[in-house]
Amino acid sequence: MSAAPKPDLTNRWIYRRWCQDVLRYADTDRQGHVNNAVFATFCESGRTSFLCDPATPLAPVGTNFVIARLLLDFLGEILWPGRVDIGTGVLSLGRSSFTLGQGIYVGDRCHATAETVIVLTDEKTRRSTPLPEDVRKRLIDLAVAESPTI
């Protein structure tokens, strides 16, 4: 049995949620481009915008989200100065986890994509806990436009 095809994470039109980050001179390295570690920070900006919006927090009281896996593909260098747009959407849902897809753009060009597996954990036991139905519904509403697994 073959796996369902993955959505094209370089396609900016699939993302439901967006945020921006400013490129800082300090983000550059000896080669004069934005350092690879900063790409993970861009992903964090998109994730926290997505997961931790104070107006509509996603994690229920007594729980936290933790990252179980981060896969980052570099597609092109980014040069200072400027800004990046970070698109974020849900790729798949599990019992206690979900996978986010992200694209990092300068203008219309995608410079990196990421997939992040996030697990909901209980603050007291520090173990995974099932995603409540209301959280699942919100995650489904934030799925990428081409998601074959939601």
DSSP file with accessible surface (Angstrom, degrees, kcal/mol):
  #  RESIDUE AA STRUCTURE BP1 BP2  ACC     N-H-->O    O-->H-N    N-H-->O    O-->H-N    TCO  KAPPA ALPHA  PHI   PSI    X-CA   Y-CA   Z-CA
    1    1 A M              0   0  242      0, 0.0     2,-0.2     0, 0.0     0, 0.0   0.000 360.0 360.0 360.0 128.1    0.0    0.0    0.0
    2    2 A S        -     0   0  110      1,-0.1     2,-0.1     3,-0.0     0, 0.0  -0.604 360.0-107.9 -90.5 152.1    1.5    3.4   -1.0
    3    3 A A        -     0   0   91     -2,-0.2    -1,-0.1     1,-0.1     3,-0.1  -0.362  40.9 -95.6 -73.3 153.0    1.4    6.5    1.2
    4    4 A A        -     0   0   51      1,-0.1    -1,-0.1    -2,-0.1   145,-0.1  -0.388  51.1 -95.7 -64.6 145.3   -0.8    9.4    0.2
    5    5 A P        -     0   0  104      0, 0.0    -1,-0.1     0, 0.0    -3,-0.0  -0.368  39.3-121.4 -65.0 143.2    1.0   12.0   -1.8
    6    6 A K        -     0   0  139      1,-0.1   141,-0.1   141,-0.1    85,-0.0  -0.585  28.6-105.4 -81.7 148.4    2.3   14.9    0.3
    7    7 A P        -     0   0   16      0, 0.0     2,-1.1     0, 0.0    -1,-0.1  -0.317  39.2 -99.4 -67.0 155.6    1.1   18.5   -0.5
    8    8 A D    >   -     0   0   81      1,-0.2     3,-1.8     2,-0.1     6,-0.2  -0.674  34.6-166.9 -78.4 101.2    3.6   20.8   -2.2
    9    9 A L  T 3  S+     0   0   13     -2,-1.1    -1,-0.2     1,-0.3   105,-0.1   0.605  82.9  66.0 -70.2  -9.5    4.9   22.8    0.7
   10   10 A T  T 3  S+     0   0   60     93,-0.1     2,-0.9   103,-0.1    -1,-0.3   0.567  77.6  97.1 -84.4  -7.9    6.5   25.3   -1.7
   11   11 A N    X   -     0   0   44     -3,-1.8     3,-1.8     1,-0.2     4,-0.3  -0.710  61.9-161.3 -85.1 105.8    3.0   26.3   -2.9
   12   12 A R  G >  S+     0   0   39     -2,-0.9     3,-0.9     1,-0.3    -1,-0.2   0.717  81.9  68.9 -62.5 -19.7    2.2   29.5   -0.9
   13   13 A W  G 3  S+     0   0  201      1,-0.2    -1,-0.3    -3,-0.0   132,-0.1   0.562  86.0  67.5 -82.2  -3.7   -1.5   29.2   -1.6
   14   14 A I  G <  S+     0   0    2     -3,-1.8   131,-2.1    -6,-0.2     2,-0.2   0.673  78.8  98.3 -87.1 -14.9   -2.0   26.1    0.6
   15   15 A Y    <   -     0   0   13     -3,-0.9    74,-0.2    -4,-0.3   128,-0.1  -0.533  49.0-169.6 -85.4 140.0   -1.3   27.7    3.9
   16   16 A R  S    S+     0   0  130     72,-0.7     2,-0.4   126,-0.4    73,-0.2   0.659  73.3  47.9 -93.8 -23.2   -4.1   28.9    6.2
   17   17 A R  E     -A   88   0A  57     71,-1.6    71,-2.6   125,-0.2     2,-0.3  -0.975  64.5-175.5-128.7 138.8   -2.0   30.9    8.7
   18   18 A W  E     +A   87   0A  88     -2,-0.4     2,-0.3    69,-0.2    69,-0.2  -0.957   8.7 167.7-133.3 148.3    0.7   33.5    8.1
   19   19 A C  E     -A   86   0A  25     67,-1.5    67,-3.0    -2,-0.3     2,-0.3  -0.935  22.6-132.9-146.0 169.6    3.2   35.6   10.0
   20   20 A Q  E     -A   85   0A 121     -2,-0.3     2,-0.3    65,-0.2    65,-0.2  -0.904  11.6-166.1-124.8 153.3    6.2   37.7    9.2
   21   21 A D  E     -A   84   0A  26     63,-2.2    63,-2.8    -2,-0.3     2,-0.4  -0.987  20.5-126.2-136.3 146.4    9.7   37.9   10.6
   22   22 A V  E     -A   83   0A  92     -2,-0.3     2,-0.4    61,-0.2    61,-0.3  -0.741  22.3-123.7 -92.6 137.3   12.3   40.6   10.0
   23   23 A L        -     0   0    6     59,-2.5    59,-0.5    -2,-0.4     2,-0.3  -0.693  28.6-156.3 -79.1 129.4   15.8   39.7    8.8
   24   24 A R    >   -     0   0   97     -2,-0.4     3,-2.1     1,-0.1     4,-0.3  -0.827  24.7-125.2-106.0 147.8   18.4   41.0   11.3
   25   25 A Y  G >  S+     0   0  163     -2,-0.3     3,-2.0     1,-0.3    -1,-0.1   0.888 113.3  62.0 -55.5 -38.0   22.0   41.7   10.4
   26   26 A A  G 3  S+     0   0   91      1,-0.3    -1,-0.3     8,-0.0    -3,-0.0   0.656  89.7  70.4 -65.1 -13.8   22.9   39.4   13.2
   27   27 A D  G <  S+     0   0   15     -3,-2.1     8,-3.1     7,-0.1    -1,-0.3   0.615  84.0  92.1 -76.4 -11.8   21.2   36.5   11.4
   28   28 A T  B <   -H   34   0B  34     -3,-2.0     6,-0.2    -4,-0.3     2,-0.2  -0.415  59.7-156.8 -87.3 160.4   23.9   36.5    8.7
   29   29 A D    >   -     0   0   38      4,-1.9     3,-2.2    -2,-0.1    -1,-0.1  -0.505  44.7 -71.1-121.0-169.0   27.0   34.3    8.7
   30   30 A R  T 3  S+     0   0  241      1,-0.3    -2,-0.0    -2,-0.2     5,-0.0   0.775 129.1  57.6 -58.8 -28.7   30.5   34.5    7.1
   31   31 A Q  T 3  S-     0   0  133      2,-0.2    -1,-0.3     1,-0.0     3,-0.1   0.541 114.7-116.6 -80.5  -6.6   29.0   33.8    3.7
   32   32 A G  S <  S+     0   0   41     -3,-2.2    48,-0.6     1,-0.3     2,-0.2   0.486  80.0 106.1  85.8   3.5   26.8   36.8    4.0
   33   33 A H  B    S-I   79   0C  46     46,-0.1    -4,-1.9     1,-0.1    -1,-0.3  -0.684  85.8 -76.6-109.8 168.8   23.5   34.9    3.9
   34   34 A V  B     -H   28   0B   3     44,-3.3    44,-0.3    -2,-0.2    -6,-0.3  -0.441  58.7-110.6 -63.5 129.0   21.0   34.1    6.7
   35   35 A N    >>  -     0   0   51     -8,-3.1     3,-1.2    -2,-0.2     4,-0.8  -0.262  19.1-118.8 -63.7 147.3   22.5   31.3    8.8
   36   36 A N  H >> S+     0   0   99      1,-0.3     3,-0.8     2,-0.2     4,-0.8   0.834 111.4  61.0 -58.4 -34.5   20.8   27.9    8.6
   37   37 A A  H 3> S+     0   0   58      1,-0.2     4,-1.1     2,-0.2     3,-0.5   0.825  95.6  62.4 -63.9 -28.1   20.0   27.9   12.3
   38   38 A V  H <> S+     0   0   17     -3,-1.2     4,-2.4     1,-0.2    -1,-0.2   0.825  91.3  65.7 -69.2 -27.5   17.9   31.1   11.8
   39   39 A F  H <X S+     0   0    6     -3,-0.8     4,-2.1    -4,-0.8    -1,-0.2   0.896  99.6  51.8 -60.4 -38.2   15.6   29.1    9.5
   40   40 A A  H  X S+     0   0   34     -4,-0.8     4,-2.2    -3,-0.5    -1,-0.2   0.865 107.3  53.3 -65.1 -34.4   14.5   27.0   12.5
   41   41 A T  H  X S+     0   0   56     -4,-1.1     4,-2.5     2,-0.2    -2,-0.2   0.896 105.9  52.6 -66.7 -39.4   13.8   30.3   14.3
   42   42 A F  H  X S+     0   0    0     -4,-2.4     4,-2.1     2,-0.2    -2,-0.2   0.930 109.0  50.1 -60.2 -42.8   11.6   31.4   11.4
   43   43 A C  H  X S+     0   0    0     -4,-2.1     4,-2.9     1,-0.2    -2,-0.2   0.908 108.7  52.5 -61.0 -41.1    9.7   28.0   11.8
   44   44 A E  H  X S+     0   0   96     -4,-2.2     4,-3.2     2,-0.2     5,-0.3   0.914 106.2  53.4 -61.4 -42.4    9.4   28.7   15.5
   45   45 A S  H  X S+     0   0   32     -4,-2.5     4,-2.0     1,-0.2    -1,-0.2   0.931 112.5  44.4 -58.1 -45.5    7.9   32.1   14.8
   46   46 A G  H  X S+     0   0    1     -4,-2.1     4,-1.8     2,-0.2    -2,-0.2   0.913 114.6  49.0 -65.2 -42.7    5.3   30.5   12.5
   47   47 A R  H  X S+     0   0   26     -4,-2.9     4,-3.5     2,-0.2     5,-0.3   0.929 112.4  46.4 -62.4 -47.7    4.6   27.7   15.0
   48   48 A T  H  X S+     0   0   65     -4,-3.2     4,-2.6     1,-0.2    -1,-0.2   0.890 111.2  52.0 -68.4 -35.2    4.1   30.0   18.0
   49   49 A S  H  < S+     0   0   37     -4,-2.0     4,-0.3    -5,-0.3    -1,-0.2   0.901 117.0  41.9 -60.3 -38.8    1.9   32.3   16.0
   50   50 A F  H  < S+     0   0    4     -4,-1.8     3,-0.2    -5,-0.2    -2,-0.2   0.910 127.1  28.2 -74.3 -46.1   -0.2   29.3   15.1
   51   51 A L  H  < S+     0   0   14     -4,-3.5     7,-1.8     1,-0.2     8,-0.5   0.756 123.1  42.2 -91.3 -29.3   -0.2   27.5   18.5
   52   52 A C     <  +     0   0   79     -4,-2.6    -1,-0.2    -5,-0.3    -2,-0.1   0.038  62.7 151.2-117.3  25.8    0.1   30.2   21.1
   53   53 A D    >   -     0   0   49      3,-0.4     3,-0.9    -4,-0.3    -4,-0.1  -0.424  41.8-143.6 -58.6 117.5   -2.2   33.0   19.9
   54   54 A P  T 3  S+     0   0  121      0, 0.0    -1,-0.2     0, 0.0     0, 0.0   0.826  98.2  55.2 -58.1 -28.5   -3.2   34.7   23.3
   55   55 A A  T 3  S+     0   0   84      1,-0.2    -2,-0.1    -3,-0.0    -3,-0.0   0.830 128.0  14.7 -73.5 -30.3   -6.7   35.3   21.9
   56   56 A T  S <  S-     0   0   67     -3,-0.9    -3,-0.4     0, 0.0    -1,-0.2  -0.495  79.1-167.1-143.7  68.1   -7.3   31.7   21.0
   57   57 A P        -     0   0   79      0, 0.0    -5,-0.2     0, 0.0    -6,-0.1  -0.300   9.2-154.3 -60.6 142.4   -4.7   29.4   22.7
   58   58 A L        +     0   0    4     -7,-1.8    -6,-0.1     2,-0.1    80,-0.1   0.831  69.0  80.5 -89.1 -35.2   -4.8   25.9   21.2
   59   59 A A  S    S-     0   0   33     -8,-0.5     3,-0.1     4,-0.1     4,-0.1  -0.574  81.7-124.2 -77.5 128.9   -3.4   23.8   24.1
   60   60 A P    >   -     0   0   40      0, 0.0     3,-1.7     0, 0.0    -2,-0.1  -0.284  43.2 -78.6 -64.0 157.0   -6.0   23.0   26.8
   61   61 A V  T 3  S+     0   0  154      1,-0.3     3,-0.1     3,-0.0     0, 0.0  -0.302 121.1  27.7 -55.1 135.8   -5.3   24.1   30.4
   62   62 A G  T 3  S+     0   0   27      1,-0.3    61,-2.8    -3,-0.1    62,-0.4   0.533 108.3  90.6  87.4   6.2   -2.8   21.6   32.0
   63   63 A T  E <   -B  122   0A  17     -3,-1.7     2,-0.3    59,-0.2    -1,-0.3  -0.886  51.3-165.6-130.6 164.0   -1.2   20.6   28.7
   64   64 A N  E     -B  121   0A  69     57,-2.2    57,-3.3    -2,-0.3     2,-0.4  -0.965  21.4-121.6-140.7 158.8    1.7   21.7   26.6
   65   65 A F  E     -B  120   0A  41     -2,-0.3     2,-0.3    55,-0.2    55,-0.2  -0.847  28.7-174.5-100.0 137.4    2.9   21.1   23.0
   66   66 A V  E     -B  119   0A  70     53,-2.2    53,-2.9    -2,-0.4     2,-0.5  -0.960  26.1-117.3-127.6 151.3    6.4   19.6   22.5
   67   67 A I  E     +B  118   0A  80     -2,-0.3    51,-0.2    51,-0.2     3,-0.1  -0.759  27.9 175.1 -88.8 128.8    8.2   19.0   19.3
   68   68 A A  E    S+     0   0A  67     49,-2.9     2,-0.3    -2,-0.5    50,-0.2   0.682  70.7   8.0-100.8 -24.7    9.0   15.3   18.5
   69   69 A R  E     -B  117   0A 130     48,-1.3    48,-2.0     2,-0.0     2,-0.4  -0.973  54.0-169.0-159.1 140.1   10.5   15.9   15.0
   70   70 A L  E     -B  116   0A  71     -2,-0.3     2,-0.5    46,-0.2    46,-0.2  -0.981   6.0-175.2-133.6 120.0   11.6   18.8   12.8
   71   71 A L  E     -B  115   0A  56     44,-2.8    44,-2.3    -2,-0.4     2,-0.5  -0.980   8.9-174.4-115.5 120.7   12.5   18.2    9.2
   72   72 A L  E     -B  114   0A  34     -2,-0.5     2,-0.5    42,-0.2    42,-0.2  -0.975   8.6-165.0-124.0 123.4   13.8   21.3    7.4
   73   73 A D  E     -B  113   0A  78     40,-3.0    40,-2.0    -2,-0.5     2,-0.5  -0.946  11.9-147.3-110.1 123.8   14.6   21.5    3.7
   74   74 A F  E     +B  112   0A 105     -2,-0.5    38,-0.2    38,-0.2     3,-0.1  -0.781  23.2 168.9 -91.4 126.4   16.7   24.4    2.4
   75   75 A L        -     0   0   81     36,-3.0     2,-0.3    -2,-0.5    37,-0.2   0.575  62.6  -7.1-112.9 -18.3   15.8   25.5   -1.1
   76   76 A G  S    S-     0   0   19     35,-1.6    -1,-0.4    33,-0.0     2,-0.1  -0.945  72.9 -94.2-172.9 155.2   17.6   28.8   -1.5
   77   77 A E        -     0   0  111     -2,-0.3     2,-0.4    -3,-0.1   -42,-0.1  -0.426  29.8-144.8 -77.6 155.3   19.7   31.3    0.4
   78   78 A I        -     0   0    4    -44,-0.3   -44,-3.3    -2,-0.1     2,-0.4  -0.972  13.0-153.4-119.4 135.2   18.2   34.4    2.0
   79   79 A L  B     -I   33   0C  99     -2,-0.4   -46,-0.1   -46,-0.2   -56,-0.1  -0.852  25.0 -85.9-112.4 145.4   20.1   37.7    2.1
   80   80 A W  S    S+     0   0  113    -48,-0.6     2,-0.1    -2,-0.4   -56,-0.1  -0.612  89.2  49.0 -81.0 147.8   19.8   40.6    4.6
   81   81 A P  S    S+     0   0   93      0, 0.0     2,-0.3     0, 0.0    -2,-0.1   0.621  89.2  56.7 -89.7 176.4   18.0   43.0    4.7
   82   82 A G  S    S-     0   0   40    -59,-0.5   -59,-2.5    -2,-0.1     2,-0.3  -0.972  71.4 -85.3 146.5-157.0   14.4   42.2    4.3
   83   83 A R  E     -A   22   0A 117     -2,-0.3     2,-0.4   -61,-0.3   -61,-0.2  -0.950  23.7-137.9-146.0 161.6   11.6   40.1    5.8
   84   84 A V  E     -A   21   0A   0    -63,-2.8   -63,-2.2    -2,-0.3     2,-0.4  -0.932   8.6-142.4-122.5 148.9   10.3   36.6    5.4
   85   85 A D  E     -AC  20 105A  19     20,-2.6    20,-3.0    -2,-0.4     2,-0.6  -0.934  15.8-157.6-105.5 134.7    6.7   35.4    5.3
   86   86 A I  E     -AC  19 104A   0    -67,-3.0   -67,-1.5    -2,-0.4     2,-0.4  -0.958   3.3-163.0-119.5 115.2    6.0   32.1    7.1
   87   87 A G  E     -AC  18 103A   0     16,-2.5    16,-1.7    -2,-0.6     2,-0.4  -0.800  10.7-174.3 -95.3 140.1    3.0   30.0    6.1
   88   88 A T  E     +AC  17 102A   1    -71,-2.6   -71,-1.6    -2,-0.4   -72,-0.7  -0.997  11.3 153.7-138.1 139.1    1.8   27.3    8.4
   89   89 A G  E     - C   0 101A   0     12,-2.1    12,-3.2    -2,-0.4     2,-0.4  -0.987  44.3 -95.2-157.9 161.2   -0.8   24.6    8.1
   90   90 A V  E     -dC 143 100A   0     52,-2.0    54,-2.4    49,-0.3    10,-0.3  -0.658  29.2-179.6 -83.3 130.3   -1.8   21.2    9.5
   91   91 A L  E     -     0   0A  14      8,-3.6    58,-0.5    -2,-0.4     2,-0.3   0.784  65.4  -8.4 -94.7 -39.3   -0.7   18.2    7.3
   92   92 A S  E     -eC 149  99A  34      7,-1.2     7,-2.4    56,-0.1     2,-0.4  -0.990  56.5-136.8-158.0 159.9   -2.0   15.3    9.4
   93   93 A L  E     + C   0  98A  35     56,-0.5     5,-0.2    -2,-0.3     2,-0.2  -0.963  18.5 178.2-123.5 139.4   -3.6   14.4   12.7
   94   94 A G        -     0   0   27      3,-3.5    37,-0.2    -2,-0.4     5,-0.0  -0.466  49.7 -82.7-117.5-163.5   -2.9   11.5   15.0
   95   95 A R  S    S-     0   0  151     -2,-0.2    36,-2.7     1,-0.1     3,-0.0   0.941 122.6  -1.1 -70.4 -48.0   -4.3   10.5   18.4
   96   96 A S  S    S+     0   0   16     34,-0.3    24,-2.8    32,-0.0    33,-0.3   0.294 130.4  53.5-125.4   7.2   -2.1   12.8   20.5
   97   97 A S  E     - F   0 119A  34     22,-0.2    -3,-3.5    34,-0.1     2,-0.3  -0.884  53.3-167.2-138.4 167.6    0.0   14.5   17.8
   98   98 A F  E     -CF  93 118A   1     20,-2.1    20,-3.1    -2,-0.3     2,-0.5  -0.967  20.2-125.8-150.9 161.4   -0.2   16.4   14.6
   99   99 A T  E     -CF  92 117A  23     -7,-2.4    -8,-3.6    -2,-0.3    -7,-1.2  -0.955  18.3-155.9-115.6 128.3    2.2   17.4   11.8
  100  100 A L  E     -CF  90 116A   0     16,-2.9    16,-2.3    -2,-0.5     2,-0.4  -0.814   2.9-154.3 -98.1 143.8    2.6   21.0   10.7
  101  101 A G  E     -CF  89 115A   0    -12,-3.2   -12,-2.1    -2,-0.4     2,-0.3  -0.911  17.4-176.0-110.8 144.2    3.8   22.0    7.2
  102  102 A Q  E     -CF  88 114A   0     12,-2.3    12,-2.1    -2,-0.4     2,-0.4  -0.988  16.7-161.0-141.4 151.2    5.5   25.3    6.7
  103  103 A G  E     -CF  87 113A   0    -16,-1.7   -16,-2.5    -2,-0.3     2,-0.5  -0.993  10.0-151.8-129.1 138.0    7.0   27.4    3.9
  104  104 A I  E     -CF  86 112A   1      8,-2.7     7,-3.3    -2,-0.4     8,-1.1  -0.962  24.9-175.4-112.4 121.5    9.4   30.3    4.3
  105  105 A Y  E     -CF  85 110A   1    -20,-3.0   -20,-2.6    -2,-0.5     2,-0.5  -0.900  31.3-164.5-123.5 145.4    9.2   32.9    1.6
  106  106 A V  E >  S- F   0 109A  54      3,-2.1     3,-1.8    -2,-0.4     2,-0.1  -0.995  84.2 -40.5-118.2 114.7   10.9   36.0    0.5
  107  107 A G  T 3  S-     0   0   46     -2,-0.5   -22,-0.1     1,-0.3    -2,-0.0  -0.424 123.9 -27.8  63.0-132.3    8.4   37.6   -1.9
  108  108 A D  T 3  S+     0   0  139     -2,-0.1     2,-0.5    -3,-0.1    -1,-0.3   0.495 116.8  99.1 -92.5  -3.3    6.9   34.8   -4.0
  109  109 A R  E <   - F   0 106A 138     -3,-1.8    -3,-2.1   -97,-0.0     2,-0.5  -0.737  67.1-139.3 -93.2 129.8    9.9   32.5   -3.8
  110  110 A C  E     + F   0 105A  15     -2,-0.5    -5,-0.3    -5,-0.2     3,-0.1  -0.723  21.1 177.8 -84.7 123.6   10.0   29.6   -1.3
  111  111 A H  E     +     0   0A  13     -7,-3.3   -36,-3.0    -2,-0.5   -35,-1.6   0.575  65.0   3.8-102.9 -14.6   13.4   29.4    0.4
  112  112 A A  E     -BF  74 104A   0     -8,-1.1    -8,-2.7   -38,-0.2     2,-0.3  -0.964  55.8-155.6-164.1 153.6   12.7   26.5    2.8
  113  113 A T  E     -BF  73 103A  12    -40,-2.0   -40,-3.0    -2,-0.3     2,-0.3  -0.934  14.3-168.0-128.5 157.3   10.0   24.1    3.8
  114  114 A A  E     -BF  72 102A   2    -12,-2.1   -12,-2.3    -2,-0.3     2,-0.4  -0.992  15.3-159.8-145.0 149.3    9.5   22.3    7.1
  115  115 A E  E     -BF  71 101A  28    -44,-2.3   -44,-2.8    -2,-0.3     2,-0.4  -0.999  17.3-173.6-125.5 130.2    7.5   19.5    8.6
  116  116 A T  E     -BF  70 100A   0    -16,-2.3   -16,-2.9    -2,-0.4     2,-0.6  -0.989  16.3-149.7-129.9 123.9    7.1   19.4   12.4
  117  117 A V  E     -BF  69  99A  32    -48,-2.0   -49,-2.9    -2,-0.4   -48,-1.3  -0.828  21.0-168.8 -89.6 125.6    5.5   16.7   14.5
  118  118 A I  E     -BF  67  98A   2    -20,-3.1   -20,-2.1    -2,-0.6     2,-0.4  -0.958   5.1-158.5-120.9 134.3    4.0   18.2   17.6
  119  119 A V  E     -BF  66  97A  25    -53,-2.9   -53,-2.2    -2,-0.4     2,-0.5  -0.922  15.4-133.1-116.2 134.5    2.7   16.1   20.6
  120  120 A L  E     -B   65   0A   1    -24,-2.8     9,-2.3    -2,-0.4     2,-0.3  -0.731  32.7-170.8 -82.1 126.6    0.2   17.3   23.2
  121  121 A T  E     -BG  64 128A  17    -57,-3.3   -57,-2.2    -2,-0.5     2,-0.4  -0.923  26.2-115.9-122.6 151.8    1.5   16.4   26.6
  122  122 A D  E  >  -B   63   0A  48      5,-2.7     4,-2.3    -2,-0.3     5,-0.3  -0.677  22.0-139.6 -80.5 130.4    0.1   16.5   30.1
  123  123 A E  T  4 S+     0   0   92    -61,-2.8    -1,-0.1    -2,-0.4   -60,-0.1   0.847  98.7  42.5 -61.9 -35.2    1.9   19.0   32.3
  124  124 A K  T  4 S+     0   0  195    -62,-0.4    -1,-0.2     1,-0.1   -61,-0.1   0.941 125.0  30.2 -79.1 -49.4    1.9   16.7   35.4
  125  125 A T  T  4 S-     0   0   84      2,-0.2    -2,-0.2     1,-0.0    -1,-0.1   0.705  90.5-142.4 -84.0 -20.0    2.7   13.3   33.9
  126  126 A R     <  +     0   0  193     -4,-2.3     2,-0.3     1,-0.3    -3,-0.1   0.755  62.4 119.2  60.6  28.2    4.9   14.8   31.0
  127  127 A R  S    S-     0   0  186     -5,-0.3    -5,-2.7     1,-0.1    -1,-0.3  -0.811  74.7 -82.6-117.3 161.3    3.4   12.1   28.8
  128  128 A S  B     -G  121   0A  59     -2,-0.3    -7,-0.3    -7,-0.2    -1,-0.1  -0.237  44.1-167.5 -62.3 150.2    1.4   12.3   25.6
  129  129 A T        -     0   0   38     -9,-2.3    -9,-0.3   -33,-0.3    -1,-0.0  -0.984  30.1 -90.9-139.0 146.6   -2.3   12.8   26.0
  130  130 A P        -     0   0   66      0, 0.0   -34,-0.3     0, 0.0   -35,-0.1  -0.237  42.4-108.0 -60.5 145.6   -5.1   12.6   23.4
  131  131 A L        -     0   0    9    -36,-2.7   -34,-0.1   -37,-0.2     5,-0.0  -0.595  38.8-120.1 -70.1 124.3   -6.1   15.7   21.4
  132  132 A P     >  -     0   0   43      0, 0.0     4,-2.5     0, 0.0     3,-0.3  -0.290  23.0-110.8 -63.6 155.5   -9.5   16.8   22.7
  133  133 A E  H  > S+     0   0  117      1,-0.2     4,-2.4     2,-0.2     5,-0.2   0.877 117.1  53.4 -58.3 -39.3  -12.3   16.9   20.1
  134  134 A D  H  > S+     0   0  101      1,-0.2     4,-1.8     2,-0.2    -1,-0.2   0.892 110.3  47.9 -66.5 -35.1  -12.5   20.7   20.1
  135  135 A V  H  > S+     0   0    2     -3,-0.3     4,-2.6     2,-0.2    -2,-0.2   0.923 109.9  52.8 -68.5 -42.4   -8.7   21.0   19.4
  136  136 A R  H  X S+     0   0   61     -4,-2.5     4,-2.5     1,-0.2    -2,-0.2   0.922 108.3  50.7 -58.2 -43.8   -9.0   18.4   16.6
  137  137 A K  H  X S+     0   0  125     -4,-2.4     4,-2.0     1,-0.2    -1,-0.2   0.910 110.5  48.5 -62.8 -41.4  -11.7   20.5   15.0
  138  138 A R  H  X S+     0   0   80     -4,-1.8     4,-0.8     2,-0.2    -1,-0.2   0.898 111.3  50.4 -65.0 -39.4   -9.6   23.6   15.1
  139  139 A L  H >< S+     0   0    0     -4,-2.6     3,-0.8     1,-0.2   -49,-0.3   0.904 107.8  52.8 -66.0 -39.7   -6.7   21.8   13.7
  140  140 A I  H >< S+     0   0   77     -4,-2.5     3,-1.6     1,-0.3    -1,-0.2   0.911 105.8  54.7 -61.4 -40.4   -8.8   20.5   10.8
  141  141 A D  H 3< S+     0   0  118     -4,-2.0    -1,-0.3     1,-0.3    -2,-0.2   0.730 109.1  49.1 -64.2 -20.5   -9.9   24.0   10.1
  142  142 A L  T << S+     0   0   33     -3,-0.8   -52,-2.0    -4,-0.8  -126,-0.4   0.211  83.2 131.0-104.1  13.7   -6.2   25.0    9.8
  143  143 A A  B <   -d   90   0A   9     -3,-1.6   -52,-0.2   -54,-0.2    -3,-0.1  -0.319  68.2 -98.6 -66.7 148.8   -5.3   22.1    7.5
  144  144 A V    >   -     0   0    3    -54,-2.4     3,-1.7     1,-0.1  -129,-0.2  -0.340  36.4-111.7 -62.7 152.6   -3.3   23.0    4.3
  145  145 A A  T 3  S+     0   0   54   -131,-2.1    -1,-0.1     1,-0.3  -130,-0.1   0.794 114.2  42.9 -60.7 -29.1   -5.5   23.2    1.3
  146  146 A E  T 3  S+     0   0   86   -132,-0.1    -1,-0.3  -138,-0.1    -2,-0.1   0.173  77.1 143.6-103.7  17.5   -4.1   20.1   -0.4
  147  147 A S    <   -     0   0   21     -3,-1.7     3,-0.4     1,-0.2  -141,-0.1  -0.427  26.8-175.3 -68.3 119.8   -3.9   17.8    2.7
  148  148 A P  S    S+     0   0   62      0, 0.0    -1,-0.2     0, 0.0   -56,-0.1   0.541  77.9  56.4 -86.7  -6.6   -4.8   14.2    1.7
  149  149 A T  B      e   92   0A  77    -58,-0.5   -56,-0.5  -145,-0.1    -2,-0.1   0.268 360.0 360.0-113.2  11.8   -4.7   12.9    5.3
  150  150 A I              0   0   73     -3,-0.4   -58,-0.0   -58,-0.1   -60,-0.0  -0.944 360.0 360.0-118.9 360.0   -7.2   15.1    7.1
